[in-house]
Structure formats: structure tokens, C-alpha cells
Amino acid sequence: MAPVTVLVIGAGGAVGSALIDVLIPDHRAGRLRLVAAARRSESIRALCERGIEVRTLDLDEAEAAGLGAIQQVFDGIDRLFLLTGYDVRMLAQSKAAVDAAMAADVSHLVHVGVSAAPDTTIVHFAWHQLIEAYIERSGLGYTHLHPASFMQNLRLGIEEPGVLTHFVGDARPSWVDVGDIAAVAAAVLSDPAPHDHRSYNLAAEAASLYEIADLFTEITGRPWRYESAEPEVFYERMTAAGADPIYMACVRNVFERTRNGSLTDPPITDDIHHVTGRPATSLRTFLQRASSLGLGSRRSSARAVRPAAAGCGPRTSGR
Ligand SMILES: NC(=O)c1ccc[n+]([C@@H]2O[C@H](COP(=O)([O-])OP(=O)(O)OC[C@H]3O[C@@H](n4cnc5c(N)ncnc54)[C@H](OP(=O)(O)O)[C@@H]3O)[C@@H](O)[C@H]2O)c1
């Protein structure tokens, strides 16, 4: 029997590339067939170099040219990982992906949303919930992943070694390692049945930025301090770097409301342990790893979107 085919959308992004890392051994062993969808030429090239089939996909093309512009990418796909970027267009992009998945008879879809109260009034959290409602009425099998703040975000707040800038005052947000999100997604995509129609809250622990700076001091043996900045600073920086202002205004609101105490993260669950069979990565472990990889040496910057080159592998599409 042919192995199931898994399509990873957003395969060049933070979560998607971590998911490719987890699934590639299964692909090489013939336990599943992995197909990556990517848009930017750098992502496509990097994925091609890993020896997997890459299909060029820009979900925005469906707006101008109809679903047919993206449909081929979903041909022959059994299971789908759906993630979109930090952009208000996530709504239309996700709907197009779900519609194409339905047309292609995909059997199970794993969607990355966000950890939030069901009655949240945070705008981009609501967008994720509306996308999930659309997935639920699609008839597809589904699993929703609801991650807390990514530990990897901490990199964005390091402009110089020893200073950790963030925007939530003295609040204690919940944190999750992107590798754990990928591990949960991989477990579900490999065997969806026990996870069908389920939602998982993915968070390892809650910690203030003061606690994280102290932990970093202990791990690196050098002094670190937390510098609390206004959410407006975050908004100005991100939009100046080219990020979507509508989405970034939503994030600014999250920071403002986290600071003033009108927004708290949902309680920590043991969902990561339950699905993967191993404990969630702690902040200590994450920072130890990040420290050995040189976290703090350079500030991350927003990436420019360049037109995609032709994909690789036997079947590619997109224009
Ligand atoms: N950061 C957090 O703390 C946090 C917490 C909870 C939930 N989330 C959710 O996590 C998601 C972002 O995850 P991430 O950090 O992995 O994002 P990311 O690194 O920015 O990656 C986004 C991916 O989406 C792809 N993409 C963007 N526009 C596309 C389009 N028009 N067509 C096809 N693909 C497109 C990109 O492809 P290319 O690389 O080819 O451009 C990229 O691979 C968001 O939904 C966010 O709400 C984030």
C-alpha cells in the first residue's frame, strides 16, 4: 500500500520548517510521503535541497484567478498542515486552502491557531477562531493546535547581548517552543484518528520577562536584564520592517491588554505530553539550547517577499 501523502503549507516558516525536520525521517523511511508548499524562492530552494517534493504555492493567487490557481498543489494529498503568516490576509488564505482541501478529498487537516479564551475579543485571535469554525463545518477531519507565545519570539527582543526588550510589562505570559508545536503536529499527521475533532492548547510554562532574564543570566553566566518597552515601540518597529500594520495593531493590543491585566493566557495543560509522550520543552532547556546557538548575537529582521522561482520535484504548480 502506498504511504499517505502529507502536504505542509508554510514549510519555509518557523513552525513549518520545524515540522519538516520532524517528518523527514519518516519520509526517508517510506512511512509517509512528505510534500512541502512554499512561496518564497529562498524557501523553495532550501526545501529542494532537503530532497523532498516542493510545490510552489501562493494562496493569494486564488483571489485574482480563482481556486483553480492553487488547486493542483492539493492533488493527491491525504493530510494537510495549514499555517498562515502574520497578515490579515490569513482569513482569505485559509478559506482558499480549506476549499481546495475539500475539493481534493483531503481526509485530515491540522491547523495552527492561537491559544485564547473562547469568547476572546482580540481581533486576530477571533480570526483564528472563525477559520476554525469554517474548518469544522467543512466535513474534513481536523485537529486545532492553539500555541501560546513562541519562545523563539524572545530573539526579536535582543538587540544587544545582556538586554531583553519586551512589551508586556511585568505580566507572566505562557510560552511554547516551536519544536513542540511541530512535534505535536507530526504526531497528529502520522496518526490522526485519536486526535480527530480535538483542540490542543500548547504551552510549557508561564514566566515574566524578569524571570526569563534571570534564567538567562544563570545559564550564560553573564548579566542579563529585562527592558520593558511600550507596545507602540513594537508596532513601529515591525511596520517599519515591512510587517502588516493591521495584524501588528492586533499584537500591540495583546501587549497593551496583557500589561493592564485585562488579558491573561489560558491555563497550562499537559497536551504536549499527552500527544507526543514526552514533556514540553521548558524555558530553561530552550534558553540553554538557544544560548549554545548564539542567541543574542544578532537582531532578527522581517523578511522580504520575493517572487518564487520554479519549484522542484515531480509536480509543481503556482504561477
Ligand atoms: N509568534 C507567536 O508567538 C504565535 C503564537 C501563537 C500563534 N501564532 C500563529 O502562528 C502563525 C505563524 O507561524 P510562523 O511563526 O511559523 O510563521 P512564519 O515563520 O512567518 O511563516 C509563515 C509561512 O506562511 C507562508 N505564507 C505566507 N503567505 C503565504 C501565501 N500567500 N501563500 C502561501 N504561503 C504563505 C510563508 O511562506 P514563505 O516562507 O514561502 O513566504 C511562511 O512559510 C500565525 O498564524 C500566528 O497567528 C504565532
The ligand as an SDF file (V2000), in Angstrom:
LIG
                    3D

 48 52  0  0  0  0  0  0  0  0999 V2000
    4.5520   34.0180   17.1750 N   0  0  0  0  0  0  0  0  0  0  0  0
    3.7630   33.5850   18.1360 C   0  0  0  0  0  0  0  0  0  0  0  0
    4.0510   33.7530   19.3330 O   0  0  0  0  0  0  0  0  0  0  0  0
    2.4730   32.8770   17.8060 C   0  0  0  0  0  0  0  0  0  0  0  0
    1.7050   32.3760   18.8650 C   0  0  0  0  0  0  0  0  0  0  0  0
    0.5350   31.6980   18.5700 C   0  0  0  0  0  0  0  0  0  0  0  0
    0.1350   31.5100   17.2500 C   0  0  0  0  0  0  0  0  0  0  0  0
    0.9080   32.0180   16.2450 N   0  0  0  0  0  0  0  0  0  0  0  0
    0.4440   31.8150   14.8530 C   0  0  0  0  0  0  0  0  0  0  0  0
    1.4860   31.1590   14.1280 O   0  0  0  0  0  0  0  0  0  0  0  0
    1.3420   31.5010   12.7310 C   0  0  0  0  0  0  0  0  0  0  0  0
    2.7000   31.9350   12.1820 C   0  0  0  0  0  0  0  0  0  0  0  0
    3.6260   30.8790   12.3410 O   0  0  0  0  0  0  0  0  0  0  0  0
    5.1730   31.0370   11.9520 P   0  0  0  0  0  0  0  0  0  0  0  0
    5.8760   31.7990   13.0340 O   0  0  0  0  0  0  0  0  0  0  0  0
    5.6870   29.6980   11.5750 O   0  0  0  0  0  0  0  0  0  0  0  0
    5.0730   31.9940   10.6850 O   0  0  0  0  0  0  0  0  0  0  0  0
    6.2310   32.3900    9.6480 P   0  0  0  0  0  0  0  0  0  0  0  0
    7.5560   31.9390   10.1210 O   0  0  0  0  0  0  0  0  0  0  0  0
    6.0130   33.8340    9.3450 O   0  0  0  0  0  0  0  0  0  0  0  0
    5.8310   31.5250    8.3780 O   0  0  0  0  0  0  0  0  0  0  0  0
    4.6560   31.7860    7.6620 C   0  0  0  0  0  0  0  0  0  0  0  0
    4.6090   30.8370    6.4860 C   0  0  0  0  0  0  0  0  0  0  0  0
    3.4170   31.1100    5.7410 O   0  0  0  0  0  0  0  0  0  0  0  0
    3.7720   31.1380    4.3730 C   0  0  0  0  0  0  0  0  0  0  0  0
    2.9050   32.0590    3.6600 N   0  0  0  0  0  0  0  0  0  0  0  0
    2.7200   33.3590    3.9080 C   0  0  0  0  0  0  0  0  0  0  0  0
    1.8910   33.8850    2.9990 N   0  0  0  0  0  0  0  0  0  0  0  0
    1.5710   32.8870    2.1420 C   0  0  0  0  0  0  0  0  0  0  0  0
    0.7870   32.8060    0.9810 C   0  0  0  0  0  0  0  0  0  0  0  0
    0.1620   33.8690    0.4850 N   0  0  0  0  0  0  0  0  0  0  0  0
    0.6800   31.6190    0.3560 N   0  0  0  0  0  0  0  0  0  0  0  0
    1.3280   30.5440    0.8230 C   0  0  0  0  0  0  0  0  0  0  0  0
    2.0960   30.5440    1.9240 N   0  0  0  0  0  0  0  0  0  0  0  0
    2.2160   31.7230    2.5740 C   0  0  0  0  0  0  0  0  0  0  0  0
    5.1980   31.6200    4.3020 C   0  0  0  0  0  0  0  0  0  0  0  0
    5.7710   31.1290    3.1150 O   0  0  0  0  0  0  0  0  0  0  0  0
    7.1610   31.6870    2.5280 P   0  0  0  0  0  0  0  0  0  0  0  0
    8.2160   31.3910    3.5600 O   0  0  0  0  0  0  0  0  0  0  0  0
    7.3920   30.9300    1.2960 O   0  0  0  0  0  0  0  0  0  0  0  0
    6.9150   33.1520    2.3490 O   0  0  0  0  0  0  0  0  0  0  0  0
    5.8080   31.0010    5.5630 C   0  0  0  0  0  0  0  0  0  0  0  0
    6.3280   29.7420    5.2840 O   0  0  0  0  0  0  0  0  0  0  0  0
    0.3120   32.6220   12.6590 C   0  0  0  0  0  0  0  0  0  0  0  0
   -0.9340   32.0660   12.2590 O   0  0  0  0  0  0  0  0  0  0  0  0
    0.2190   33.1160   14.1010 C   0  0  0  0  0  0  0  0  0  0  0  0
   -1.0330   33.6950   14.4010 O   0  0  0  0  0  0  0  0  0  0  0  0
    2.0700   32.6800   16.4900 C   0  0  0  0  0  0  0  0  0  0  0  0
  1  2  1  0
  2  3  2  0
  2  4  1  0
  4  5  1  0
  4 48  2  0
  5  6  2  0
  6  7  1  0
  7  8  2  0
  8  9  1  0
  8 48  1  0
  9 10  1  0
  9 46  1  0
 10 11  1  0
 11 12  1  0
 11 44  1  0
 12 13  1  0
 13 14  1  0
 14 15  2  0
 14 16  1  0
 14 17  1  0
 17 18  1  0
 18 19  2  0
 18 20  1  0
 18 21  1  0
 21 22  1  0
 22 23  1  0
 23 24  1  0
 23 42  1  0
 24 25  1  0
 25 26  1  0
 25 36  1  0
 26 27  1  0
 26 35  1  0
 27 28  2  0
 28 29  1  0
 29 30  1  0
 29 35  2  0
 30 31  1  0
 30 32  2  0
 32 33  1  0
 33 34  2  0
 34 35  1  0
 36 37  1  0
 36 42  1  0
 37 38  1  0
 38 39  2  0
 38 40  1  0
 38 41  1  0
 42 43  1  0
 44 45  1  0
 44 46  1  0
 46 47  1  0
M  CHG  2   8   1  16  -1
M  END
$$$$
